[in-house]
Amino acid sequence: FRPQHLANTAWAFATLCVLDAPLLDSIASAAIKKMAEFKAQDCANTVWSFAVLRCVDSPLLDALSSAALNLMEVYTTVDL
């Protein structure tokens, strides 16, 4: 899966307020492996989705935080 696919899937479930823990675990695992390919919007959508669903995945949050810092120079006001 591409980062956008992972982020969009998480976003769709969060928008519907559907907490599927096994799915989110799989998304988190795949996202961590692809984090170098994540764009600002992918990071934002993924972290928003996990927050809305109150799903805490520390390794994913660490990876997203690191990616966000690396992308800080290319963020636009839309990304923020």
Secondary structure, 3 states (H helix, E strand, C coil): CCHHHHHHHHHHHHHCCCCCHHHHHHHHHHHHHHHHHCCHHHHHHHHHHHHHCCCCCHHHHHHHHHHHHHHHHHCCCCCC
